[in-house]
Amino acid sequence: MDIGVLFARLRRRWYVLVVGVLVGAGLAALTWASFPLTYERRSSQVLLPGPGTVPADNNPYFYLGGLAQAADVIVLAVGSDNVRRGIAAEFPAASFEVSRDPTTAGPVILITVDARSDEVASRVLQRLLDTTAVELKRLQEADEVAPENQITVTVISQDQQGVVKRRNQMVATAGVGGLTMLMALIAAALVDGLSRRRTDESEDSSAHEPPDRT
């Protein structure tokens, strides 16, 4: 269809577009207001060598080399299906990711939690922080590592307040508004096309009627 013809149709059926704009704005506002928010909390932990493996009076942070592989093992343990099922059973709407911090080469573990409320995000994050320590201890005890040589884990940062993530909310709102406007454009073009077709058919019918001979 020629773009000029389309604009002409839309101009003639402007009232359909007005209704579409009003309906679209209302649906978009309703979507924005009713869309569930997502709260994100993060925490970082670092693995430290056991005190028995560090020379006396030395800073353990100078001896992080070689702990990256241990961090990878803990990431797998905390992100396992068993842990995920336990979290899902208690917090069905929450999700989380456990990974090595990509911004550093050290044994830093990054935990990210998304939940429908900041309180739930906080509780899930704390549960995972505790799980990290438990899994680390369990794995080392299973390998009969001497207590003084066991790797420990400590929190280096933890969000005290969740960050509201609005990306999905904005995408959903824009999608609803855009789809409504598209439907309004199509409706306006169809209404005008059907109306003009009926007019043309009526004119053709009148043109072919036999003349009145009375």
TORPA-4810 file (N, C-alpha, C, O; in nm, 3 decimals):
<nodes>
NODE_1_0.084_-0.119_0.000_0.000_0.000_0.000_0.088_0.125_0.000_0.188_0.133_0.072_M
NODE_2_0.048_0.222_-0.083_0.123_0.348_-0.089_0.114_0.420_0.045_0.008_0.425_0.107_D
NODE_3_0.228_0.475_0.088_0.232_0.540_0.219_0.140_0.660_0.225_0.082_0.690_0.330_I
NODE_4_0.126_0.729_0.112_0.035_0.844_0.108_-0.109_0.803_0.128_-0.185_0.870_0.197_G
NODE_5_-0.147_0.690_0.066_-0.283_0.638_0.083_-0.308_0.599_0.228_-0.415_0.624_0.283_V
NODE_6_-0.207_0.536_0.289_-0.221_0.494_0.428_-0.242_0.614_0.520_-0.329_0.612_0.607_L
NODE_7_-0.161_0.720_0.500_-0.176_0.840_0.583_-0.312_0.905_0.562_-0.372_0.957_0.656_F
NODE_8_-0.360_0.900_0.439_-0.492_0.958_0.411_-0.600_0.881_0.486_-0.693_0.941_0.542_A
NODE_9_-0.589_0.749_0.486_-0.687_0.668_0.559_-0.682_0.696_0.709_-0.786_0.708_0.774_R
NODE_10_-0.562_0.705_0.762_-0.549_0.732_0.905_-0.602_0.870_0.941_-0.661_0.889_1.047_L
NODE_11_-0.583_0.965_0.851_-0.632_1.100_0.877_-0.784_1.103_0.877_-0.846_1.173_0.958_R
NODE_12_-0.845_1.026_0.787_-0.991_1.023_0.783_-1.050_0.952_0.904_-1.159_0.986_0.949_R
NODE_13_-0.977_0.855_0.957_-1.027_0.779_1.073_-0.948_0.815_1.199_-0.909_0.728_1.277_R
NODE_14_-0.926_0.943_1.217_-0.847_0.990_1.331_-0.908_0.950_1.464_-0.836_0.927_1.562_W
NODE_15_-1.040_0.940_1.469_-1.105_0.906_1.595_-1.071_0.765_1.641_-1.068_0.737_1.761_Y
NODE_16_-1.044_0.675_1.544_-1.000_0.539_1.582_-0.863_0.545_1.648_-0.836_0.474_1.745_V
NODE_17_-0.776_0.631_1.594_-0.643_0.646_1.652_-0.650_0.706_1.792_-0.575_0.667_1.881_L
NODE_18_-0.740_0.803_1.810_-0.755_0.865_1.942_-0.796_0.760_2.045_-0.742_0.754_2.155_V
NODE_19_-0.894_0.678_2.006_-0.937_0.570_2.097_-0.821_0.475_2.125_-0.802_0.431_2.239_V
NODE_20_-0.743_0.443_2.021_-0.629_0.354_2.039_-0.525_0.411_2.133_-0.468_0.339_2.216_G
NODE_21_-0.499_0.542_2.119_-0.401_0.607_2.208_-0.449_0.603_2.353_-0.371_0.573_2.443_V
NODE_22_-0.576_0.632_2.374_-0.630_0.632_2.510_-0.627_0.492_2.570_-0.588_0.473_2.686_L
NODE_23_-0.669_0.394_2.491_-0.667_0.256_2.540_-0.524_0.210_2.566_-0.495_0.146_2.667_V
NODE_24_-0.434_0.242_2.472_-0.294_0.203_2.489_-0.230_0.265_2.612_-0.157_0.199_2.685_G
NODE_25_-0.259_0.394_2.634_-0.204_0.461_2.752_-0.257_0.399_2.880_-0.184_0.381_2.977_A
NODE_26_-0.387_0.365_2.879_-0.445_0.303_2.997_-0.386_0.166_3.025_-0.354_0.133_3.139_G
NODE_27_-0.372_0.085_2.920_-0.316_-0.049_2.938_-0.169_-0.042_2.979_-0.123_-0.122_3.061_L
NODE_28_-0.095_0.054_2.922_0.046_0.069_2.959_0.059_0.110_3.105_0.145_0.058_3.177_A
NODE_29_-0.026_0.203_3.149_-0.023_0.246_3.289_-0.059_0.131_3.382_0.002_0.113_3.488_A
NODE_30_-0.159_0.052_3.342_-0.199_-0.063_3.424_-0.086_-0.166_3.431_-0.061_-0.224_3.537_L
NODE_31_-0.020_-0.189_3.318_0.092_-0.284_3.316_0.205_-0.236_3.406_0.262_-0.315_3.483_T
NODE_32_0.238_-0.108_3.398_0.346_-0.052_3.480_0.313_-0.065_3.629_0.400_-0.101_3.709_W
NODE_33_0.187_-0.037_3.664_0.149_-0.038_3.806_0.139_-0.180_3.862_0.167_-0.203_3.980_A
NODE_34_0.098_-0.275_3.778_0.073_-0.410_3.827_0.190_-0.506_3.807_0.191_-0.616_3.861_S
NODE_35_0.290_-0.464_3.728_0.402_-0.554_3.699_0.484_-0.577_3.826_0.524_-0.480_3.891_F
NODE_36_0.509_-0.701_3.863_0.585_-0.728_3.986_0.730_-0.681_3.974_0.798_-0.711_3.875_P
NODE_37_0.776_-0.609_4.074_0.913_-0.559_4.075_1.010_-0.671_4.113_0.972_-0.768_4.179_L
NODE_38_1.133_-0.656_4.070_1.239_-0.750_4.105_1.348_-0.675_4.181_1.396_-0.571_4.136_T
NODE_39_1.385_-0.730_4.295_1.490_-0.671_4.377_1.616_-0.757_4.366_1.610_-0.880_4.375_Y
NODE_40_1.727_-0.691_4.348_1.854_-0.762_4.333_1.948_-0.726_4.447_1.963_-0.609_4.485_E
NODE_41_2.012_-0.829_4.502_2.117_-0.810_4.602_2.238_-0.892_4.562_2.227_-1.000_4.505_R
NODE_42_2.355_-0.836_4.594_2.480_-0.903_4.560_2.572_-0.911_4.680_2.563_-0.832_4.774_R
NODE_43_2.659_-1.009_4.673_2.762_-1.022_4.776_2.884_-1.089_4.715_2.874_-1.170_4.623_S
NODE_44_3.000_-1.052_4.767_3.126_-1.112_4.723_3.196_-1.175_4.842_3.200_-1.118_4.951_S
NODE_45_3.252_-1.293_4.819_3.329_-1.363_4.921_3.466_-1.397_4.865_3.482_-1.416_4.744_Q
NODE_46_3.563_-1.406_4.952_3.697_-1.443_4.910_3.744_-1.562_4.992_3.719_-1.569_5.113_V
NODE_47_3.812_-1.653_4.927_3.870_-1.768_4.997_4.007_-1.729_5.050_4.085_-1.661_4.983_L
NODE_48_4.036_-1.773_5.172_4.164_-1.744_5.235_4.233_-1.875_5.272_4.166_-1.971_5.310_L
NODE_49_4.365_-1.879_5.261_4.437_-2.003_5.296_4.427_-2.031_5.445_4.412_-1.940_5.526_P
NODE_50_4.435_-2.159_5.481_4.432_-2.197_5.621_4.550_-2.138_5.696_4.658_-2.120_5.639_G
NODE_51_4.532_-2.106_5.824_4.641_-2.045_5.900_4.767_-2.130_5.906_4.877_-2.078_5.920_P
NODE_52_4.750_-2.262_5.894_4.867_-2.349_5.898_4.950_-2.346_5.772_5.062_-2.397_5.769_G
NODE_53_4.895_-2.285_5.666_4.968_-2.279_5.539_5.031_-2.143_5.515_5.096_-2.121_5.413_T
NODE_54_5.013_-2.051_5.609_5.066_-1.916_5.595_5.176_-1.896_5.699_5.154_-1.926_5.817_V
NODE_55_5.292_-1.847_5.660_5.399_-1.822_5.758_5.350_-1.730_5.869_5.267_-1.642_5.848_P
NODE_56_5.402_-1.751_5.986_5.360_-1.673_6.102_5.379_-1.524_6.077_5.476_-1.479_6.017_A
NODE_57_5.280_-1.448_6.126_5.282_-1.301_6.118_5.281_-1.250_5.974_5.327_-1.138_5.947_D
NODE_58_5.230_-1.330_5.881_5.218_-1.286_5.743_5.072_-1.262_5.708_4.981_-1.321_5.767_N
NODE_59_5.050_-1.174_5.613_4.915_-1.139_5.568_4.861_-1.250_5.478_4.920_-1.277_5.373_N
NODE_60_4.749_-1.314_5.515_4.697_-1.424_5.432_4.654_-1.378_5.292_4.647_-1.459_5.200_P
NODE_61_4.626_-1.249_5.276_4.585_-1.199_5.145_4.701_-1.201_5.045_4.680_-1.186_4.925_Y
NODE_62_4.823_-1.217_5.096_4.938_-1.229_5.006_4.954_-1.372_4.954_5.042_-1.398_4.872_F
NODE_63_4.869_-1.464_5.000_4.885_-1.605_4.965_4.756_-1.662_4.902_4.715_-1.774_4.932_Y
NODE_64_4.695_-1.582_4.817_4.572_-1.626_4.751_4.597_-1.709_4.627_4.505_-1.770_4.572_L
NODE_65_4.721_-1.712_4.582_4.753_-1.790_4.463_4.724_-1.938_4.484_4.756_-1.994_4.588_G
NODE_66_4.664_-1.999_4.385_4.631_-2.141_4.393_4.493_-2.170_4.448_4.449_-2.285_4.448_G
NODE_67_4.422_-2.066_4.495_4.289_-2.087_4.551_4.178_-2.069_4.447_4.060_-2.091_4.477_L
NODE_68_4.214_-2.030_4.326_4.112_-2.009_4.222_4.039_-2.139_4.190_3.917_-2.138_4.169_A
NODE_69_4.112_-2.250_4.187_4.047_-2.378_4.158_3.951_-2.416_4.270_3.844_-2.471_4.244_Q
NODE_70_3.989_-2.387_4.393_3.899_-2.415_4.506_3.772_-2.330_4.493_3.663_-2.377_4.524_A
NODE_71_3.787_-2.206_4.447_3.670_-2.120_4.428_3.577_-2.177_4.321_3.455_-2.171_4.335_A
NODE_72_3.635_-2.234_4.216_3.553_-2.295_4.111_3.472_-2.412_4.167_3.356_-2.431_4.132_D
NODE_73_3.534_-2.490_4.254_3.465_-2.604_4.314_3.349_-2.556_4.402_3.241_-2.615_4.399_V
NODE_74_3.371_-2.451_4.478_3.265_-2.398_4.565_3.151_-2.341_4.482_3.034_-2.355_4.519_I
NODE_75_3.184_-2.276_4.372_3.080_-2.224_4.283_2.989_-2.337_4.234_2.867_-2.322_4.231_V
NODE_76_3.050_-2.448_4.197_2.971_-2.563_4.152_2.887_-2.621_4.265_2.772_-2.660_4.243_L
NODE_77_2.944_-2.626_4.384_2.872_-2.685_4.498_2.752_-2.600_4.539_2.643_-2.652_4.561_A
NODE_78_2.774_-2.469_4.549_2.666_-2.380_4.593_2.560_-2.363_4.484_2.443_-2.341_4.513_V
NODE_79_2.602_-2.373_4.359_2.507_-2.360_4.249_2.448_-2.491_4.204_2.386_-2.498_4.097_G
NODE_80_2.465_-2.596_4.282_2.417_-2.729_4.244_2.265_-2.737_4.246_2.197_-2.650_4.301_S
NODE_81_2.213_-2.842_4.184_2.068_-2.861_4.178_2.009_-2.880_4.318_1.897_-2.835_4.345_D
NODE_82_2.082_-2.947_4.406_2.030_-2.969_4.541_2.007_-2.836_4.614_1.904_-2.817_4.678_N
NODE_83_2.104_-2.746_4.603_2.089_-2.615_4.667_1.976_-2.537_4.602_1.897_-2.473_4.671_V
NODE_84_1.967_-2.543_4.471_1.862_-2.469_4.400_1.724_-2.521_4.437_1.631_-2.443_4.455_R
NODE_85_1.710_-2.652_4.449_1.580_-2.707_4.488_1.542_-2.664_4.629_1.426_-2.634_4.656_R
NODE_86_1.640_-2.660_4.718_1.611_-2.616_4.854_1.567_-2.471_4.860_1.474_-2.437_4.932_G
NODE_87_1.634_-2.385_4.783_1.595_-2.244_4.778_1.458_-2.229_4.714_1.375_-2.152_4.762_I
NODE_88_1.434_-2.302_4.605_1.306_-2.291_4.534_1.190_-2.338_4.620_1.079_-2.285_4.610_A
NODE_89_1.214_-2.438_4.705_1.106_-2.490_4.790_1.063_-2.386_4.893_0.944_-2.377_4.926_A
NODE_90_1.157_-2.309_4.944_1.125_-2.209_5.047_1.095_-2.072_4.988_1.014_-1.996_5.042_E
NODE_91_1.160_-2.040_4.877_1.141_-1.909_4.813_1.114_-1.932_4.664_1.204_-1.917_4.582_F
NODE_92_0.991_-1.967_4.628_0.960_-2.008_4.490_0.989_-1.902_4.384_1.027_-1.936_4.272_P
NODE_93_0.971_-1.775_4.419_0.986_-1.669_4.318_1.128_-1.614_4.310_1.154_-1.523_4.231_A
NODE_94_1.219_-1.667_4.391_1.355_-1.615_4.393_1.445_-1.694_4.298_1.421_-1.812_4.271_A
NODE_95_1.547_-1.627_4.248_1.646_-1.693_4.164_1.784_-1.639_4.203_1.795_-1.531_4.261_S
NODE_96_1.887_-1.714_4.171_2.021_-1.669_4.208_2.124_-1.725_4.111_2.101_-1.824_4.042_F
NODE_97_2.238_-1.659_4.110_2.352_-1.704_4.031_2.477_-1.698_4.118_2.498_-1.602_4.193_E
NODE_98_2.558_-1.801_4.108_2.685_-1.807_4.180_2.795_-1.824_4.077_2.789_-1.913_3.992_V
NODE_99_2.897_-1.739_4.083_3.003_-1.744_3.983_3.132_-1.687_4.041_3.132_-1.623_4.146_S
NODE_100_3.240_-1.713_3.970_3.364_-1.644_4.001_3.351_-1.500_3.957_3.295_-1.472_3.850_R
NODE_101_3.400_-1.408_4.037_3.394_-1.267_4.001_3.480_-1.244_3.876_3.601_-1.264_3.881_D
NODE_102_3.418_-1.203_3.764_3.495_-1.187_3.639_3.588_-1.067_3.640_3.671_-1.052_3.550_P
NODE_103_3.576_-0.981_3.740_3.659_-0.860_3.742_3.793_-0.882_3.812_3.876_-0.791_3.816_T
NODE_104_3.815_-1.001_3.866_3.941_-1.027_3.935_3.987_-1.169_3.908_3.906_-1.258_3.881_T
NODE_105_4.118_-1.189_3.915_4.174_-1.323_3.894_4.183_-1.401_4.024_4.219_-1.518_4.024_A
NODE_106_4.150_-1.336_4.136_4.160_-1.400_4.265_4.043_-1.493_4.293_3.950_-1.500_4.213_G
NODE_107_4.048_-1.565_4.406_3.942_-1.660_4.442_3.821_-1.590_4.503_3.784_-1.614_4.618_P
NODE_108_3.760_-1.502_4.424_3.645_-1.424_4.471_3.517_-1.482_4.412_3.507_-1.502_4.291_V
NODE_109_3.421_-1.509_4.498_3.294_-1.568_4.458_3.187_-1.460_4.461_3.172_-1.388_4.560_I
NODE_110_3.113_-1.449_4.352_3.007_-1.348_4.340_2.871_-1.417_4.344_2.846_-1.510_4.268_L
NODE_111_2.785_-1.370_4.434_2.650_-1.425_4.446_2.550_-1.313_4.415_2.557_-1.205_4.473_I
NODE_112_2.459_-1.341_4.323_2.356_-1.244_4.284_2.219_-1.308_4.305_2.194_-1.420_4.258_T
NODE_113_2.131_-1.238_4.374_1.998_-1.289_4.405_1.892_-1.194_4.351_1.904_-1.072_4.367_V
NODE_114_1.790_-1.249_4.285_1.674_-1.173_4.240_1.550_-1.228_4.309_1.530_-1.349_4.314_D
NODE_115_1.466_-1.138_4.361_1.345_-1.181_4.431_1.238_-1.075_4.416_1.265_-0.962_4.376_A
NODE_116_1.114_-1.113_4.451_1.001_-1.021_4.438_0.995_-0.919_4.550_0.923_-0.819_4.539_R
NODE_117_1.069_-0.940_4.656_1.075_-0.842_4.764_1.219_-0.833_4.813_1.297_-0.927_4.801_S
NODE_118_1.252_-0.717_4.869_1.388_-0.697_4.918_1.416_-0.787_5.038_1.528_-0.833_5.057_D
NODE_119_1.314_-0.811_5.119_1.331_-0.898_5.235_1.368_-1.040_5.193_1.459_-1.101_5.249_E
NODE_120_1.297_-1.091_5.093_1.328_-1.227_5.045_1.467_-1.231_4.983_1.541_-1.327_5.004_V
NODE_121_1.502_-1.128_4.907_1.636_-1.123_4.847_1.744_-1.127_4.955_1.846_-1.193_4.939_A
NODE_122_1.720_-1.055_5.065_1.816_-1.053_5.175_1.829_-1.190_5.240_1.939_-1.235_5.271_S
NODE_123_1.716_-1.256_5.261_1.718_-1.388_5.326_1.785_-1.493_5.239_1.862_-1.576_5.288_R
NODE_124_1.755_-1.490_5.109_1.817_-1.587_5.018_1.967_-1.563_5.010_2.045_-1.658_5.009_V
NODE_125_2.007_-1.438_5.004_2.150_-1.407_4.996_2.223_-1.457_5.120_2.330_-1.517_5.110_L
NODE_126_2.165_-1.433_5.238_2.229_-1.480_5.360_2.235_-1.632_5.364_2.333_-1.690_5.411_Q
NODE_127_2.130_-1.697_5.315_2.129_-1.843_5.310_2.244_-1.895_5.223_2.310_-1.992_5.259_R
NODE_128_2.266_-1.830_5.111_2.372_-1.874_5.021_2.511_-1.845_5.079_2.604_-1.924_5.060_L
NODE_129_2.524_-1.734_5.149_2.652_-1.705_5.214_2.684_-1.812_5.318_2.798_-1.858_5.329_L
NODE_130_2.583_-1.851_5.394_2.602_-1.957_5.493_2.633_-2.090_5.424_2.715_-2.168_5.472_D
NODE_131_2.566_-2.115_5.311_2.587_-2.240_5.239_2.730_-2.250_5.186_2.789_-2.358_5.185_T
NODE_132_2.785_-2.137_5.144_2.923_-2.137_5.096_3.018_-2.188_5.204_3.103_-2.273_5.178_T
NODE_133_3.003_-2.135_5.325_3.090_-2.177_5.435_3.068_-2.324_5.470_3.164_-2.397_5.496_A
NODE_134_2.943_-2.367_5.469_2.911_-2.506_5.503_2.970_-2.602_5.399_3.031_-2.702_5.435_V
NODE_135_2.951_-2.570_5.271_3.001_-2.657_5.165_3.154_-2.662_5.165_3.214_-2.767_5.143_E
NODE_136_3.216_-2.548_5.189_3.362_-2.544_5.193_3.416_-2.633_5.304_3.512_-2.708_5.284_L
NODE_137_3.355_-2.625_5.420_3.398_-2.708_5.533_3.370_-2.856_5.507_3.453_-2.941_5.538_K
NODE_138_3.253_-2.885_5.451_3.217_-3.025_5.424_3.314_-3.091_5.327_3.358_-3.203_5.350_R
NODE_139_3.347_-3.021_5.220_3.437_-3.078_5.120_3.576_-3.104_5.177_3.638_-3.205_5.146_L
NODE_140_3.623_-3.014_5.260_3.758_-3.032_5.316_3.760_-3.141_5.423_3.857_-3.216_5.433_Q
NODE_141_3.654_-3.149_5.500_3.649_-3.256_5.600_3.637_-3.392_5.531_3.691_-3.491_5.581_E
NODE_142_3.567_-3.396_5.417_3.557_-3.523_5.343_3.693_-3.567_5.292_3.718_-3.687_5.278_A
NODE_143_3.781_-3.472_5.263_3.916_-3.503_5.217_4.015_-3.512_5.334_4.136_-3.526_5.313_D
NODE_144_3.963_-3.503_5.456_4.044_-3.515_5.578_4.157_-3.412_5.582_4.270_-3.444_5.620_E
NODE_145_4.124_-3.289_5.543_4.221_-3.180_5.553_4.230_-3.138_5.700_4.128_-3.119_5.766_V
NODE_146_4.350_-3.124_5.749_4.369_-3.084_5.889_4.304_-2.948_5.913_4.312_-2.860_5.827_A
NODE_147_4.240_-2.929_6.028_4.170_-2.802_6.055_4.256_-2.679_6.034_4.208_-2.578_5.981_P
NODE_148_4.383_-2.685_6.073_4.469_-2.567_6.060_4.506_-2.538_5.914_4.554_-2.429_5.882_E
NODE_149_4.484_-2.635_5.828_4.516_-2.615_5.686_4.392_-2.589_5.600_4.403_-2.569_5.479_N
NODE_150_4.277_-2.589_5.662_4.154_-2.573_5.585_4.136_-2.429_5.536_4.159_-2.333_5.609_Q
NODE_151_4.095_-2.419_5.410_4.064_-2.289_5.350_3.939_-2.233_5.417_3.846_-2.306_5.449_I
NODE_152_3.939_-2.104_5.439_3.822_-2.038_5.497_3.765_-1.938_5.396_3.828_-1.907_5.295_T
NODE_153_3.646_-1.890_5.425_3.581_-1.794_5.337_3.532_-1.676_5.420_3.483_-1.694_5.532_V
NODE_154_3.545_-1.558_5.365_3.499_-1.438_5.435_3.429_-1.345_5.337_3.463_-1.341_5.219_T
NODE_155_3.331_-1.272_5.387_3.255_-1.179_5.304_3.334_-1.049_5.290_3.379_-0.992_5.389_V
NODE_156_3.350_-1.003_5.168_3.420_-0.877_5.146_3.324_-0.764_5.107_3.359_-0.646_5.120_I
NODE_157_3.206_-0.798_5.060_3.104_-0.697_5.033_2.967_-0.763_5.032_2.953_-0.879_4.991_S
NODE_158_2.867_-0.689_5.079_2.731_-0.742_5.082_2.633_-0.626_5.078_2.640_-0.535_5.160_Q
NODE_159_2.542_-0.630_4.982_2.442_-0.524_4.971_2.353_-0.522_5.095_2.302_-0.625_5.139_D
NODE_160_2.336_-0.404_5.151_2.247_-0.387_5.265_2.107_-0.343_5.223_2.015_-0.339_5.305_Q
NODE_161_2.093_-0.311_5.096_1.963_-0.273_5.043_1.955_-0.319_4.898_2.051_-0.303_4.821_Q
NODE_162_1.841_-0.375_4.862_1.825_-0.426_4.727_1.811_-0.316_4.624_1.766_-0.205_4.654_G
NODE_163_1.849_-0.347_4.502_1.835_-0.256_4.389_1.715_-0.301_4.307_1.705_-0.417_4.267_V
NODE_164_1.623_-0.208_4.281_1.505_-0.241_4.203_1.542_-0.250_4.055_1.599_-0.157_3.999_V
NODE_165_1.510_-0.363_3.994_1.537_-0.382_3.852_1.407_-0.358_3.775_1.309_-0.430_3.793_K
NODE_166_1.407_-0.256_3.689_1.286_-0.218_3.617_1.291_-0.250_3.469_1.200_-0.213_3.394_R
NODE_167_1.395_-0.318_3.424_1.407_-0.343_3.281_1.289_-0.423_3.228_1.229_-0.385_3.127_R
NODE_168_1.254_-0.533_3.295_1.142_-0.615_3.249_1.011_-0.538_3.255_0.924_-0.553_3.170_N
NODE_169_0.998_-0.454_3.358_0.877_-0.372_3.371_0.866_-0.275_3.254_0.758_-0.257_3.197_Q
NODE_170_0.977_-0.211_3.218_0.975_-0.116_3.107_0.949_-0.187_2.974_0.876_-0.136_2.890_M
NODE_171_1.010_-0.303_2.956_0.989_-0.378_2.831_0.843_-0.420_2.817_0.784_-0.407_2.710_V
NODE_172_0.784_-0.469_2.927_0.644_-0.512_2.922_0.551_-0.394_2.895_0.457_-0.405_2.817_A
NODE_173_0.578_-0.281_2.961_0.493_-0.163_2.942_0.503_-0.112_2.799_0.401_-0.081_2.737_T
NODE_174_0.625_-0.102_2.748_0.643_-0.056_2.610_0.579_-0.153_2.511_0.523_-0.112_2.410_A
NODE_175_0.589_-0.282_2.539_0.530_-0.381_2.451_0.379_-0.370_2.444_0.320_-0.377_2.336_G
NODE_176_0.315_-0.353_2.560_0.169_-0.341_2.563_0.125_-0.214_2.492_0.032_-0.217_2.411_V
NODE_177_0.192_-0.101_2.522_0.155_0.024_2.457_0.179_0.020_2.307_0.095_0.066_2.229_G
NODE_178_0.293_-0.034_2.266_0.324_-0.041_2.123_0.229_-0.133_2.048_0.187_-0.101_1.937_G
NODE_179_0.196_-0.247_2.108_0.104_-0.341_2.042_-0.035_-0.280_2.027_-0.101_-0.298_1.924_L
NODE_180_-0.079_-0.208_2.130_-0.211_-0.145_2.123_-0.215_-0.039_2.013_-0.313_-0.030_1.939_T
NODE_181_-0.108_0.040_2.002_-0.103_0.142_1.897_-0.100_0.079_1.759_-0.164_0.128_1.666_M
NODE_182_-0.026_-0.031_1.745_-0.022_-0.100_1.616_-0.160_-0.151_1.577_-0.201_-0.140_1.462_L
NODE_183_-0.231_-0.208_1.675_-0.366_-0.256_1.647_-0.459_-0.141_1.611_-0.548_-0.157_1.527_M
NODE_184_-0.439_-0.024_1.674_-0.522_0.092_1.641_-0.496_0.138_1.498_-0.589_0.174_1.426_A
NODE_185_-0.370_0.138_1.456_-0.337_0.176_1.319_-0.401_0.081_1.218_-0.458_0.123_1.118_L
NODE_186_-0.391_-0.048_1.247_-0.450_-0.148_1.157_-0.602_-0.132_1.153_-0.663_-0.139_1.046_I
NODE_187_-0.661_-0.110_1.271_-0.807_-0.095_1.277_-0.853_0.027_1.199_-0.953_0.021_1.127_A
NODE_188_-0.780_0.139_1.212_-0.817_0.261_1.140_-0.811_0.238_0.989_-0.900_0.280_0.916_A
NODE_189_-0.705_0.172_0.943_-0.691_0.146_0.800_-0.800_0.052_0.750_-0.855_0.072_0.642_A
NODE_190_-0.833_-0.050_0.830_-0.938_-0.145_0.789_-1.075_-0.079_0.786_-1.153_-0.101_0.694_L
NODE_191_-1.104_0.001_0.889_-1.234_0.069_0.894_-1.252_0.159_0.772_-1.358_0.161_0.710_V
NODE_192_-1.146_0.234_0.739_-1.156_0.323_0.624_-1.168_0.243_0.494_-1.245_0.280_0.406_D
NODE_193_-1.092_0.135_0.483_-1.098_0.054_0.362_-1.235_-0.008_0.342_-1.288_-0.007_0.231_G
NODE_194_-1.293_-0.063_0.449_-1.426_-0.124_0.438_-1.532_-0.020_0.407_-1.624_-0.044_0.329_L
NODE_195_-1.519_0.097_0.469_-1.617_0.203_0.445_-1.613_0.249_0.300_-1.717_0.267_0.237_S
NODE_196_-1.493_0.268_0.247_-1.481_0.313_0.108_-1.526_0.203_0.012_-1.581_0.233_-0.095_R
NODE_197_-1.504_0.077_0.048_-1.549_-0.031_-0.039_-1.701_-0.033_-0.048_-1.757_-0.052_-0.156_R
NODE_198_-1.767_-0.015_0.066_-1.914_-0.012_0.063_-1.965_0.106_-0.018_-2.064_0.096_-0.090_R
NODE_199_-1.894_0.219_-0.006_-1.935_0.337_-0.083_-1.919_0.312_-0.232_-2.006_0.347_-0.311_T
NODE_200_-1.806_0.251_-0.271_-1.782_0.222_-0.413_-1.884_0.123_-0.466_-1.933_0.138_-0.578_D
NODE_201_-1.917_0.020_-0.387_-2.015_-0.078_-0.431_-2.152_-0.015_-0.448_-2.227_-0.049_-0.540_E
NODE_202_-2.185_0.077_-0.357_-2.314_0.144_-0.367_-2.321_0.231_-0.491_-2.424_0.236_-0.559_S
NODE_203_-2.210_0.300_-0.521_-2.208_0.384_-0.641_-2.215_0.299_-0.767_-2.283_0.336_-0.863_E
NODE_204_-2.145_0.184_-0.768_-2.151_0.097_-0.885_-2.291_0.042_-0.905_-2.339_0.031_-1.018_D
NODE_205_-2.356_0.007_-0.795_-2.492_-0.046_-0.805_-2.588_0.058_-0.860_-2.675_0.026_-0.940_S
NODE_206_-2.571_0.182_-0.818_-2.658_0.289_-0.866_-2.633_0.316_-1.013_-2.726_0.347_-1.087_S
NODE_207_-2.508_0.305_-1.057_-2.474_0.333_-1.196_-2.531_0.229_-1.291_-2.559_0.260_-1.407_A
NODE_208_-2.550_0.105_-1.244_-2.598_-0.002_-1.331_-2.748_-0.023_-1.321_-2.801_-0.113_-1.386_H
NODE_209_-2.818_0.055_-1.242_-2.963_0.041_-1.233_-3.027_0.091_-1.363_-2.984_0.194_-1.416_E
NODE_210_-3.129_0.020_-1.417_-3.195_0.065_-1.541_-3.269_0.196_-1.517_-3.320_0.219_-1.408_P
NODE_211_-3.274_0.280_-1.617_-3.342_0.410_-1.599_-3.492_0.391_-1.577_-3.550_0.295_-1.628_P
NODE_212_-3.551_0.479_-1.505_-3.694_0.475_-1.477_-3.770_0.524_-1.599_-3.753_0.639_-1.640_D
NODE_213_-3.856_0.436_-1.661_-3.926_0.469_-1.784_-4.068_0.520_-1.760_-4.144_0.540_-1.854_R
NODE_214_-4.102_0.540_-1.636_-4.238_0.588_-1.610_-4.249_0.736_-1.641_-4.356_0.795_-1.625_T
</nodes>
